[in-house]
Amino acid sequence: MKFNLKRDEEAVSAAVATVLLFGGVLSIIGLMMISMMPVIEEMEGSVERHDMASQMTLLAHETAELSERGMPGDSTHSTLIPVDGNLVWDSLRGGMWYSATWEEAMSLRARGALDFDDTLEIRHPESLVSSVCITDLRLGPDRPYYYTLDPVFDAATVTVTPGLAMPLGPIDLTLTENDAEVSTTQLRVDEMVTLNLTARGETVLSSSHPLNVIGLRGDAGATYMLPNDPEPADKRGQAWSIPVQAGPTTLHIISDVANQIHLTINGETSIHYGYSSNLSRTSVTHTHELNLSQAAVIHVTTSSPSRMLVVSGSGDTAGLTTWPSTTGAYLGQTFQPPSVDGLLRLSNPGEQIITITWRGGGISVQPGGVEDVQWPPSGISGSPTLDGDGSFFVTWSVGHDSNLTDAVSGHMWMPAEDTGALSGGSFTYHNQNNVTEESLRIQLAGYTSSWNASGEANQTGTFLDSNNDATLVLNNGVTTVTVEQDHPLRVMRLSGSDGMQHLVHDGSERCTKVNTQASGWITTDLPWERMGGRGEVDIKEAWIEGRHPASLSIDVLGDNGESDHATIGTVWAFHLSRLAYQFASSVDGMEVAYSGGAVLTNHPEFRPYVVAPPSDRGGPGPRFAATIPSLHPTADSMTGSGELELDIELVQRTSLASTPAYEVRRGWAEPYGTAIADEAGIGLEASEDWTVYPGRLDLLTDYVGWVPDPSYGTSEAVWHTNGEIIEFTLQMASLDVRSREVMI
């Protein structure tokens, strides 16, 4: 048989060709698969993106409805079903801000407020920027309000500050001393509690909701009472909730025009009126005297924006308070002081003599000097307006004889000369009559500060951590307190055994001097601890403890032509938690995210795209209203790739502004800021003016709505109304969300 074997060359060639052909086919198939995989992955990513975008759009709609129309305790429910990705919460990369100006032909921009460092930048080129006051809004779960109760107080009366929508159930109050919990109590709206502070050191009161707190010493005193929702432009308001003790109490209300006043005590309401005297440069006043048999909360509402003085007790030697100017700052050129019998101390912190006039009289005040005036002038009904040709301070006291201001027992916050507010870096006090038993309490309004006190009370100090207050005993003459480095201070004047003081929370109105006019960006301090480079756990802990703000309002004080400490504008900046669905497409890092009412995505290929824009209520006419849904997960919220149930509850809705504005801006953090600004201005495509003159807001007359400013490619947008004043309303809805995995 071996002789019958022979080689078939054709068969061998056929076999080799078959193998090579098969290999070639496999290679071609492999190359086709390699080239098609990105397409397949992109198609899969597109499916995931569209599926989750539709689910989050429904979530955004339900959240907006709850934010705008719900009451505390109302809730909504949503289910998110991932395809192949993961649902995660991101608390550090979502942020947005609004700004508004209260003076005509002025603009205000801000940046860097959400960068976790200790500086921010503002831009206001039209006039001098005198100072900046920053308040921690304390938005988010487990971020309580802290009220430091100075040991000089014998007691403190406390009630909940009503808002647009407050909780139906009680809120928890916790009192701590030296970081040790002393007591806890529950408090409902319309209820009050009196805290006994005798023989205690410095105590801190914490609450999940804002409070009205009045510190008390002895049986009498007086204080300027801030309204429940002060307007950002001038700090006036139309509603007050005042916790008062049993005994005599006097309420004195001041407004520009005739006023209807509703007074509610223990559920019973009475109506009173303040009538105009028809005298020029004279404000409308109303005084109401009460004598309660037991402690109660007094609710006052007025028909006109007003200010209020509260006087406790029946004596005439206890009670004094600093009084704000018509701009809301304490340093100003125009004041509407109380018409209750007493004394006005007029202080001139400047370097030039000023003349202060009122209807039927006037007086000159030397540089660095003070003058006492009996008030109100005889024969005048109402309270005449004080007008000065320079900036000055006004202090009201209950004294009836000239030069008794220093002898009056009481407490008052001393305004800062450099900021015009109740915190700052430079304070001066005149002990004009060598009154003994007077002292100044110095408190830190920031994170750290080095200061110096000159005069008879010559002293220096450094505040940091637990070392954050000091007492200066005054003998006579002039005492100055100056910040040498770092953050602002608050200074309280104390005298005698009586007094009362309306207290704000620890993160309120931390003011820094700027005193600069520039066409570009101005850098100023953020008086909180720097958190740049810290981990998420550390940052969240700092938000809870108040060492760094999670959301803040920024009041910019400057020159408006009538006062150099008028509130030019306000910025509200928010860290908003993002609920992000993360998935892989042809590249990694794709997401669909919900934040602040907007649904956003970077698919495909990291191109920012707005699926659903944030809701607002603009027009018709020059009107703009918005409610920002601040969605924050609870500590036990779950994340992952499984099906998630979201239980969303409205905790509180707060009014941030409801007043006419001249310019309104909105900005978002990148990478979606530019996309949101462009999406908001989509209607500009139909504008002939914008087509012919792109970027020229001054020539845009045929369009009302959002305009990217200064041109395309910015993360800011301006609400354009052809120069008309804007009826501006801004609210914040605080929402707690608990996400849990569905167990199958």
KOLPATI-513742 format. One line per field, with one value per residue (C-alpha): x, y negated, z negated; residue number from 0. Coordinates in steps of 0.25 Angstrom, whole numbers, plus 5000, padded with zeros to 4 digits. Example, Ala and Ser with C-alpha at 12.3 -4.5 7.8 and 13.67 -1.06 7.14 Angstrom:
BEGIN
x = [5049; 5055] $
y = [5018; 5004] $
z = [4969; 4971] $
num = [0; 1] $
//
This chain:
BEGIN
x = [5000; 5012; 5015; 5000; 5002; 5003; 5003; 4990; 4995; 4982; 4976; 4987; 4985; 4970; 4972; 4982; 4973; 4961; 4969; 4974; 4960; 4954; 4965; 4963; 4948; 4951; 4960; 4950; 4939; 4948; 4951; 4937; 4934; 4945; 4939; 4925; 4927; 4927; 4915; 4908; 4912; 4908; 4894; 4893; 4898; 4887; 4876; 4881; 4882; 4868; 4862; 4867; 4865; 4850; 4850; 4857; 4849; 4837; 4844; 4847; 4832; 4828; 4838; 4835; 4820; 4823; 4833; 4823; 4810; 4813; 4812; 4822; 4820; 4815; 4822; 4823; 4828; 4837; 4843; 4856; 4859; 4874; 4877; 4892; 4898; 4898; 4890; 4899; 4897; 4908; 4907; 4919; 4918; 4904; 4903; 4895; 4893; 4884; 4887; 4878; 4881; 4872; 4877; 4875; 4886; 4894; 4899; 4905; 4912; 4919; 4928; 4936; 4925; 4924; 4939; 4941; 4952; 4952; 4950; 4940; 4939; 4929; 4928; 4920; 4927; 4917; 4920; 4929; 4927; 4928; 4926; 4920; 4911; 4910; 4900; 4900; 4886; 4887; 4880; 4880; 4877; 4884; 4889; 4883; 4883; 4892; 4889; 4900; 4894; 4904; 4906; 4902; 4888; 4879; 4869; 4865; 4851; 4850; 4839; 4839; 4840; 4828; 4831; 4823; 4821; 4826; 4825; 4812; 4819; 4828; 4843; 4854; 4862; 4875; 4883; 4898; 4908; 4923; 4919; 4911; 4896; 4888; 4874; 4865; 4851; 4840; 4834; 4822; 4819; 4812; 4818; 4829; 4839; 4847; 4861; 4868; 4882; 4886; 4899; 4902; 4914; 4913; 4902; 4898; 4884; 4882; 4869; 4866; 4858; 4860; 4856; 4853; 4862; 4862; 4873; 4868; 4875; 4867; 4853; 4854; 4860; 4859; 4863; 4861; 4853; 4856; 4844; 4842; 4846; 4854; 4854; 4868; 4868; 4865; 4863; 4849; 4837; 4822; 4822; 4828; 4827; 4831; 4833; 4830; 4830; 4818; 4817; 4817; 4822; 4822; 4822; 4826; 4824; 4829; 4826; 4826; 4811; 4798; 4798; 4788; 4793; 4788; 4792; 4790; 4791; 4787; 4778; 4771; 4773; 4771; 4773; 4780; 4784; 4795; 4791; 4800; 4802; 4802; 4816; 4827; 4839; 4831; 4829; 4816; 4817; 4808; 4810; 4803; 4805; 4802; 4802; 4801; 4798; 4806; 4817; 4812; 4816; 4811; 4809; 4809; 4806; 4806; 4800; 4813; 4828; 4831; 4842; 4839; 4844; 4841; 4842; 4840; 4837; 4831; 4844; 4850; 4865; 4866; 4866; 4875; 4877; 4884; 4875; 4877; 4876; 4866; 4875; 4876; 4890; 4894; 4903; 4895; 4891; 4876; 4868; 4854; 4856; 4845; 4836; 4835; 4840; 4855; 4869; 4876; 4891; 4896; 4911; 4920; 4931; 4936; 4947; 4939; 4928; 4914; 4901; 4889; 4875; 4861; 4847; 4849; 4863; 4877; 4891; 4905; 4914; 4929; 4938; 4939; 4929; 4915; 4903; 4890; 4877; 4863; 4853; 4843; 4843; 4832; 4820; 4822; 4813; 4820; 4835; 4843; 4853; 4868; 4876; 4891; 4901; 4910; 4909; 4906; 4900; 4887; 4885; 4871; 4870; 4859; 4866; 4858; 4869; 4880; 4893; 4887; 4890; 4902; 4894; 4884; 4884; 4883; 4890; 4892; 4900; 4910; 4911; 4924; 4930; 4936; 4925; 4912; 4907; 4906; 4919; 4932; 4947; 4946; 4938; 4938; 4930; 4929; 4927; 4924; 4920; 4930; 4919; 4925; 4920; 4920; 4927; 4928; 4926; 4935; 4930; 4936; 4928; 4937; 4947; 4959; 4963; 4974; 4969; 4974; 4966; 4972; 4968; 4966; 4963; 4977; 4976; 4980; 4975; 4974; 4961; 4961; 4952; 4947; 4954; 4944; 4939; 4945; 4941; 4946; 4943; 4941; 4945; 4944; 4947; 4948; 4950; 4953; 4953; 4961; 4963; 4977; 4976; 4966; 4951; 4941; 4936; 4923; 4923; 4912; 4911; 4906; 4902; 4894; 4886; 4875; 4874; 4869; 4874; 4869; 4879; 4882; 4888; 4903; 4905; 4897; 4903; 4918; 4922; 4936; 4941; 4944; 4944; 4948; 4943; 4948; 4943; 4948; 4946; 4949; 4953; 4948; 4949; 4939; 4939; 4938; 4948; 4955; 4951; 4958; 4964; 4956; 4948; 4933; 4932; 4940; 4932; 4918; 4923; 4927; 4913; 4906; 4915; 4914; 4929; 4927; 4914; 4906; 4898; 4899; 4894; 4903; 4899; 4907; 4907; 4912; 4909; 4896; 4897; 4890; 4897; 4911; 4905; 4893; 4890; 4893; 4890; 4889; 4894; 4889; 4898; 4894; 4901; 4891; 4892; 4892; 4885; 4893; 4891; 4905; 4907; 4917; 4915; 4926; 4934; 4933; 4928; 4914; 4903; 4889; 4887; 4876; 4880; 4872; 4860; 4868; 4871; 4885; 4894; 4908; 4904; 4909; 4924; 4923; 4915; 4906; 4892; 4879; 4868; 4859; 4862; 4859; 4845; 4842; 4830; 4834; 4825; 4815; 4822; 4834; 4832; 4840; 4838; 4845; 4845; 4858; 4856; 4868; 4868; 4877; 4878; 4876; 4888; 4881; 4879; 4884; 4890; 4894; 4890; 4877; 4863; 4861; 4849; 4850; 4841; 4842; 4837; 4836; 4842; 4841; 4839; 4846; 4844; 4858; 4853; 4840; 4843; 4845; 4859; 4866; 4874; 4873; 4884; 4885; 4897; 4900; 4913; 4920; 4920; 4905; 4905; 4907; 4897; 4886; 4889; 4888; 4876; 4869; 4871; 4866; 4855; 4866; 4866; 4853; 4858; 4862; 4870; 4878; 4881; 4886; 4893; 4897; 4902; 4896; 4886; 4884; 4878; 4870; 4855; 4847; 4849; 4846; 4853; 4867; 4879; 4893; 4902; 4911; 4909; 4909; 4918; 4915; 4909; 4901; 4888; 4881; 4866; 4864; 4851; 4855; 4859; 4846; 4847; 4845; 4835; 4845; 4841; 4851; 4848; 4855; 4848; 4856; 4853; 4858; 4859; 4861; 4865; 4863; 4866; 4853; 4855; 4850] $
y = [5000; 4991; 4991; 4987; 4974; 4961; 4946; 4939; 4925; 4919; 4925; 4919; 4905; 4906; 4909; 4898; 4888; 4893; 4890; 4877; 4873; 4877; 4869; 4857; 4858; 4858; 4846; 4839; 4842; 4838; 4825; 4823; 4826; 4816; 4805; 4808; 4809; 4794; 4793; 4804; 4798; 4784; 4789; 4796; 4783; 4776; 4785; 4783; 4768; 4767; 4777; 4770; 4756; 4759; 4764; 4752; 4742; 4748; 4747; 4732; 4729; 4736; 4728; 4715; 4717; 4721; 4709; 4698; 4703; 4713; 4710; 4716; 4730; 4732; 4743; 4749; 4762; 4766; 4779; 4780; 4793; 4793; 4801; 4804; 4792; 4787; 4776; 4768; 4755; 4744; 4733; 4725; 4722; 4717; 4702; 4690; 4675; 4663; 4649; 4636; 4621; 4611; 4599; 4594; 4595; 4604; 4618; 4629; 4642; 4652; 4664; 4673; 4674; 4689; 4693; 4697; 4687; 4675; 4664; 4660; 4649; 4639; 4629; 4616; 4606; 4594; 4589; 4591; 4604; 4601; 4615; 4629; 4636; 4651; 4660; 4675; 4680; 4693; 4701; 4716; 4727; 4728; 4714; 4707; 4692; 4688; 4677; 4673; 4668; 4659; 4662; 4647; 4651; 4656; 4663; 4664; 4664; 4673; 4675; 4681; 4671; 4673; 4674; 4677; 4691; 4696; 4710; 4715; 4723; 4718; 4715; 4720; 4709; 4714; 4705; 4709; 4703; 4705; 4716; 4724; 4725; 4718; 4720; 4722; 4718; 4717; 4705; 4702; 4690; 4680; 4685; 4680; 4685; 4677; 4682; 4679; 4676; 4672; 4677; 4683; 4681; 4678; 4687; 4690; 4692; 4701; 4703; 4709; 4696; 4681; 4675; 4662; 4661; 4649; 4649; 4643; 4637; 4632; 4627; 4616; 4612; 4609; 4614; 4612; 4624; 4630; 4635; 4650; 4648; 4635; 4630; 4631; 4616; 4609; 4619; 4615; 4625; 4627; 4638; 4640; 4651; 4646; 4655; 4646; 4648; 4645; 4630; 4617; 4617; 4605; 4608; 4596; 4597; 4588; 4587; 4577; 4577; 4580; 4594; 4604; 4613; 4626; 4631; 4645; 4650; 4664; 4666; 4652; 4642; 4627; 4616; 4603; 4592; 4582; 4569; 4560; 4546; 4540; 4533; 4534; 4543; 4549; 4563; 4570; 4576; 4585; 4588; 4600; 4603; 4616; 4622; 4637; 4646; 4657; 4659; 4660; 4659; 4646; 4647; 4634; 4631; 4618; 4613; 4605; 4609; 4604; 4605; 4608; 4604; 4613; 4607; 4616; 4611; 4598; 4591; 4580; 4583; 4596; 4598; 4594; 4599; 4596; 4591; 4594; 4584; 4584; 4593; 4604; 4601; 4595; 4585; 4575; 4561; 4562; 4568; 4570; 4571; 4575; 4565; 4571; 4561; 4563; 4558; 4559; 4561; 4556; 4561; 4556; 4566; 4558; 4548; 4536; 4528; 4532; 4525; 4533; 4526; 4530; 4523; 4510; 4513; 4517; 4519; 4521; 4532; 4531; 4542; 4554; 4547; 4550; 4541; 4545; 4539; 4540; 4547; 4545; 4530; 4524; 4520; 4530; 4542; 4554; 4556; 4545; 4551; 4548; 4544; 4542; 4537; 4548; 4562; 4564; 4574; 4573; 4579; 4578; 4579; 4576; 4565; 4552; 4542; 4538; 4546; 4558; 4568; 4574; 4575; 4583; 4598; 4608; 4616; 4612; 4617; 4606; 4604; 4605; 4592; 4599; 4607; 4600; 4613; 4620; 4628; 4623; 4619; 4605; 4600; 4587; 4585; 4572; 4573; 4558; 4556; 4566; 4576; 4587; 4602; 4601; 4612; 4617; 4631; 4635; 4647; 4654; 4654; 4663; 4674; 4666; 4652; 4644; 4631; 4619; 4610; 4596; 4585; 4588; 4602; 4605; 4620; 4629; 4643; 4654; 4662; 4677; 4689; 4689; 4675; 4666; 4655; 4645; 4634; 4620; 4612; 4597; 4586; 4573; 4566; 4573; 4588; 4593; 4608; 4611; 4624; 4626; 4638; 4648; 4648; 4638; 4637; 4633; 4624; 4622; 4610; 4614; 4605; 4607; 4619; 4618; 4620; 4628; 4631; 4638; 4649; 4654; 4668; 4669; 4670; 4657; 4644; 4646; 4633; 4629; 4616; 4614; 4599; 4601; 4597; 4605; 4609; 4623; 4634; 4630; 4641; 4641; 4651; 4662; 4662; 4677; 4688; 4692; 4706; 4707; 4721; 4727; 4740; 4741; 4746; 4734; 4724; 4729; 4729; 4714; 4711; 4717; 4710; 4697; 4696; 4694; 4690; 4700; 4688; 4673; 4659; 4648; 4634; 4623; 4610; 4598; 4583; 4581; 4566; 4563; 4573; 4580; 4592; 4595; 4609; 4609; 4624; 4638; 4651; 4664; 4676; 4691; 4704; 4714; 4729; 4736; 4749; 4755; 4767; 4772; 4781; 4785; 4783; 4783; 4775; 4775; 4764; 4762; 4758; 4753; 4743; 4736; 4723; 4711; 4715; 4717; 4730; 4730; 4740; 4740; 4752; 4753; 4750; 4741; 4730; 4723; 4724; 4719; 4730; 4722; 4707; 4702; 4696; 4681; 4673; 4661; 4651; 4646; 4633; 4629; 4640; 4652; 4663; 4675; 4686; 4694; 4709; 4712; 4727; 4733; 4748; 4753; 4760; 4774; 4772; 4783; 4783; 4794; 4801; 4806; 4801; 4789; 4783; 4768; 4762; 4747; 4738; 4723; 4718; 4703; 4693; 4680; 4666; 4660; 4648; 4642; 4628; 4619; 4622; 4615; 4626; 4641; 4651; 4666; 4675; 4690; 4698; 4704; 4713; 4710; 4695; 4690; 4700; 4696; 4681; 4684; 4692; 4681; 4671; 4680; 4670; 4660; 4667; 4659; 4646; 4637; 4627; 4639; 4644; 4630; 4626; 4639; 4637; 4623; 4623; 4608; 4610; 4622; 4616; 4627; 4639; 4641; 4653; 4659; 4654; 4660; 4649; 4643; 4652; 4667; 4676; 4671; 4678; 4666; 4661; 4648; 4646; 4636; 4626; 4615; 4606; 4608; 4611; 4625; 4631; 4641; 4653; 4664; 4675; 4687; 4701; 4710; 4724; 4737; 4749; 4764; 4773; 4788; 4801; 4809; 4823; 4833] $
z = [5000; 4998; 5012; 5015; 5006; 5014; 5011; 5016; 5017; 5021; 5008; 5000; 5006; 5004; 4989; 4987; 4995; 4986; 4973; 4978; 4982; 4969; 4962; 4971; 4968; 4953; 4954; 4962; 4952; 4940; 4947; 4949; 4935; 4930; 4939; 4935; 4920; 4918; 4926; 4918; 4905; 4910; 4913; 4900; 4893; 4901; 4896; 4882; 4883; 4889; 4879; 4867; 4873; 4874; 4859; 4854; 4862; 4855; 4841; 4845; 4848; 4835; 4827; 4833; 4829; 4815; 4814; 4819; 4813; 4802; 4787; 4777; 4775; 4789; 4797; 4810; 4815; 4827; 4832; 4840; 4847; 4853; 4865; 4863; 4856; 4841; 4834; 4825; 4817; 4819; 4809; 4813; 4828; 4829; 4827; 4832; 4829; 4831; 4829; 4829; 4828; 4821; 4827; 4842; 4852; 4843; 4845; 4836; 4839; 4830; 4832; 4823; 4812; 4813; 4815; 4800; 4798; 4789; 4800; 4810; 4821; 4824; 4836; 4835; 4844; 4843; 4829; 4816; 4809; 4794; 4788; 4790; 4780; 4781; 4774; 4773; 4778; 4771; 4782; 4781; 4772; 4758; 4760; 4747; 4744; 4733; 4723; 4713; 4700; 4693; 4678; 4675; 4678; 4666; 4676; 4690; 4696; 4709; 4720; 4734; 4745; 4754; 4769; 4782; 4777; 4764; 4758; 4752; 4741; 4730; 4733; 4723; 4715; 4709; 4699; 4697; 4687; 4689; 4700; 4690; 4693; 4681; 4686; 4698; 4700; 4711; 4716; 4726; 4734; 4725; 4713; 4705; 4694; 4684; 4682; 4668; 4670; 4656; 4651; 4664; 4673; 4688; 4693; 4708; 4712; 4725; 4733; 4746; 4750; 4748; 4735; 4729; 4716; 4707; 4696; 4683; 4671; 4659; 4661; 4672; 4685; 4699; 4713; 4727; 4732; 4746; 4754; 4757; 4771; 4773; 4787; 4792; 4798; 4785; 4774; 4771; 4770; 4768; 4758; 4744; 4734; 4720; 4708; 4696; 4681; 4672; 4668; 4676; 4690; 4700; 4715; 4724; 4739; 4750; 4765; 4776; 4779; 4771; 4765; 4761; 4750; 4746; 4732; 4728; 4713; 4709; 4721; 4720; 4731; 4730; 4741; 4739; 4748; 4750; 4756; 4764; 4758; 4772; 4768; 4778; 4774; 4763; 4761; 4757; 4743; 4734; 4719; 4712; 4698; 4692; 4678; 4679; 4667; 4672; 4683; 4697; 4712; 4718; 4733; 4740; 4755; 4762; 4776; 4779; 4777; 4763; 4752; 4737; 4724; 4712; 4698; 4686; 4672; 4666; 4661; 4668; 4666; 4673; 4688; 4699; 4713; 4726; 4737; 4752; 4763; 4774; 4783; 4772; 4769; 4755; 4761; 4770; 4774; 4772; 4760; 4755; 4740; 4730; 4725; 4711; 4700; 4698; 4703; 4716; 4716; 4729; 4732; 4743; 4746; 4758; 4759; 4763; 4755; 4759; 4758; 4754; 4756; 4754; 4755; 4746; 4741; 4744; 4737; 4741; 4737; 4737; 4743; 4734; 4724; 4719; 4716; 4708; 4712; 4705; 4714; 4720; 4722; 4714; 4723; 4734; 4736; 4741; 4742; 4751; 4760; 4757; 4769; 4768; 4778; 4774; 4768; 4753; 4743; 4735; 4721; 4714; 4699; 4689; 4682; 4680; 4676; 4685; 4684; 4677; 4688; 4681; 4668; 4674; 4671; 4682; 4693; 4708; 4720; 4724; 4739; 4746; 4752; 4763; 4768; 4763; 4757; 4744; 4747; 4753; 4750; 4743; 4731; 4723; 4710; 4702; 4687; 4687; 4672; 4666; 4662; 4654; 4655; 4671; 4679; 4693; 4697; 4709; 4717; 4729; 4742; 4750; 4749; 4743; 4740; 4734; 4728; 4720; 4710; 4707; 4697; 4682; 4685; 4692; 4696; 4707; 4710; 4720; 4722; 4727; 4725; 4711; 4707; 4714; 4704; 4695; 4685; 4684; 4672; 4676; 4667; 4674; 4688; 4701; 4704; 4717; 4722; 4734; 4742; 4745; 4754; 4759; 4756; 4750; 4736; 4729; 4718; 4707; 4698; 4683; 4672; 4659; 4655; 4666; 4681; 4693; 4706; 4719; 4722; 4736; 4739; 4739; 4754; 4757; 4763; 4762; 4768; 4774; 4779; 4794; 4796; 4811; 4825; 4836; 4850; 4848; 4838; 4823; 4814; 4799; 4788; 4785; 4770; 4768; 4767; 4780; 4785; 4798; 4800; 4789; 4791; 4792; 4778; 4772; 4781; 4776; 4762; 4764; 4770; 4758; 4747; 4755; 4757; 4772; 4779; 4788; 4793; 4791; 4794; 4797; 4795; 4802; 4796; 4804; 4809; 4815; 4816; 4803; 4793; 4794; 4787; 4794; 4798; 4813; 4815; 4810; 4815; 4810; 4813; 4810; 4809; 4815; 4814; 4828; 4830; 4841; 4849; 4854; 4866; 4876; 4891; 4902; 4891; 4876; 4867; 4873; 4864; 4863; 4851; 4844; 4836; 4832; 4841; 4854; 4860; 4867; 4875; 4881; 4891; 4901; 4900; 4889; 4896; 4885; 4889; 4881; 4881; 4873; 4869; 4855; 4853; 4851; 4852; 4861; 4867; 4872; 4871; 4862; 4852; 4847; 4837; 4834; 4823; 4822; 4818; 4808; 4808; 4798; 4794; 4780; 4773; 4775; 4790; 4799; 4813; 4823; 4835; 4830; 4831; 4821; 4815; 4811; 4800; 4801; 4790; 4790; 4777; 4779; 4789; 4787; 4793; 4797; 4804; 4809; 4813; 4826; 4832; 4843; 4848; 4846; 4849; 4848; 4849; 4848; 4845; 4857; 4865; 4867; 4864; 4879; 4884; 4874; 4878; 4893; 4891; 4883; 4894; 4905; 4908; 4913; 4926; 4930; 4926; 4937; 4928; 4923; 4937; 4941; 4928; 4921; 4907; 4906; 4894; 4895; 4910; 4907; 4907; 4913; 4903; 4888; 4881; 4879; 4886; 4885; 4880; 4885; 4897; 4901; 4894; 4879; 4868; 4864; 4869; 4867; 4866; 4876; 4875; 4884; 4873; 4865; 4850; 4847; 4837; 4831; 4822; 4818; 4809; 4804; 4801; 4792; 4795; 4788; 4797; 4792; 4802; 4800; 4808; 4812; 4807; 4816] $
num = [0; 1; 2; 3; 4; 5; 6; 7; 8; 9; 10; 11; 12; 13; 14; 15; 16; 17; 18; 19; 20; 21; 22; 23; 24; 25; 26; 27; 28; 29; 30; 31; 32; 33; 34; 35; 36; 37; 38; 39; 40; 41; 42; 43; 44; 45; 46; 47; 48; 49; 50; 51; 52; 53; 54; 55; 56; 57; 58; 59; 60; 61; 62; 63; 64; 65; 66; 67; 68; 69; 70; 71; 72; 73; 74; 75; 76; 77; 78; 79; 80; 81; 82; 83; 84; 85; 86; 87; 88; 89; 90; 91; 92; 93; 94; 95; 96; 97; 98; 99; 100; 101; 102; 103; 104; 105; 106; 107; 108; 109; 110; 111; 112; 113; 114; 115; 116; 117; 118; 119; 120; 121; 122; 123; 124; 125; 126; 127; 128; 129; 130; 131; 132; 133; 134; 135; 136; 137; 138; 139; 140; 141; 142; 143; 144; 145; 146; 147; 148; 149; 150; 151; 152; 153; 154; 155; 156; 157; 158; 159; 160; 161; 162; 163; 164; 165; 166; 167; 168; 169; 170; 171; 172; 173; 174; 175; 176; 177; 178; 179; 180; 181; 182; 183; 184; 185; 186; 187; 188; 189; 190; 191; 192; 193; 194; 195; 196; 197; 198; 199; 200; 201; 202; 203; 204; 205; 206; 207; 208; 209; 210; 211; 212; 213; 214; 215; 216; 217; 218; 219; 220; 221; 222; 223; 224; 225; 226; 227; 228; 229; 230; 231; 232; 233; 234; 235; 236; 237; 238; 239; 240; 241; 242; 243; 244; 245; 246; 247; 248; 249; 250; 251; 252; 253; 254; 255; 256; 257; 258; 259; 260; 261; 262; 263; 264; 265; 266; 267; 268; 269; 270; 271; 272; 273; 274; 275; 276; 277; 278; 279; 280; 281; 282; 283; 284; 285; 286; 287; 288; 289; 290; 291; 292; 293; 294; 295; 296; 297; 298; 299; 300; 301; 302; 303; 304; 305; 306; 307; 308; 309; 310; 311; 312; 313; 314; 315; 316; 317; 318; 319; 320; 321; 322; 323; 324; 325; 326; 327; 328; 329; 330; 331; 332; 333; 334; 335; 336; 337; 338; 339; 340; 341; 342; 343; 344; 345; 346; 347; 348; 349; 350; 351; 352; 353; 354; 355; 356; 357; 358; 359; 360; 361; 362; 363; 364; 365; 366; 367; 368; 369; 370; 371; 372; 373; 374; 375; 376; 377; 378; 379; 380; 381; 382; 383; 384; 385; 386; 387; 388; 389; 390; 391; 392; 393; 394; 395; 396; 397; 398; 399; 400; 401; 402; 403; 404; 405; 406; 407; 408; 409; 410; 411; 412; 413; 414; 415; 416; 417; 418; 419; 420; 421; 422; 423; 424; 425; 426; 427; 428; 429; 430; 431; 432; 433; 434; 435; 436; 437; 438; 439; 440; 441; 442; 443; 444; 445; 446; 447; 448; 449; 450; 451; 452; 453; 454; 455; 456; 457; 458; 459; 460; 461; 462; 463; 464; 465; 466; 467; 468; 469; 470; 471; 472; 473; 474; 475; 476; 477; 478; 479; 480; 481; 482; 483; 484; 485; 486; 487; 488; 489; 490; 491; 492; 493; 494; 495; 496; 497; 498; 499; 500; 501; 502; 503; 504; 505; 506; 507; 508; 509; 510; 511; 512; 513; 514; 515; 516; 517; 518; 519; 520; 521; 522; 523; 524; 525; 526; 527; 528; 529; 530; 531; 532; 533; 534; 535; 536; 537; 538; 539; 540; 541; 542; 543; 544; 545; 546; 547; 548; 549; 550; 551; 552; 553; 554; 555; 556; 557; 558; 559; 560; 561; 562; 563; 564; 565; 566; 567; 568; 569; 570; 571; 572; 573; 574; 575; 576; 577; 578; 579; 580; 581; 582; 583; 584; 585; 586; 587; 588; 589; 590; 591; 592; 593; 594; 595; 596; 597; 598; 599; 600; 601; 602; 603; 604; 605; 606; 607; 608; 609; 610; 611; 612; 613; 614; 615; 616; 617; 618; 619; 620; 621; 622; 623; 624; 625; 626; 627; 628; 629; 630; 631; 632; 633; 634; 635; 636; 637; 638; 639; 640; 641; 642; 643; 644; 645; 646; 647; 648; 649; 650; 651; 652; 653; 654; 655; 656; 657; 658; 659; 660; 661; 662; 663; 664; 665; 666; 667; 668; 669; 670; 671; 672; 673; 674; 675; 676; 677; 678; 679; 680; 681; 682; 683; 684; 685; 686; 687; 688; 689; 690; 691; 692; 693; 694; 695; 696; 697; 698; 699; 700; 701; 702; 703; 704; 705; 706; 707; 708; 709; 710; 711; 712; 713; 714; 715; 716; 717; 718; 719; 720; 721; 722; 723; 724; 725; 726; 727; 728; 729; 730; 731; 732; 733; 734; 735; 736; 737; 738; 739; 740; 741; 742; 743] $
//
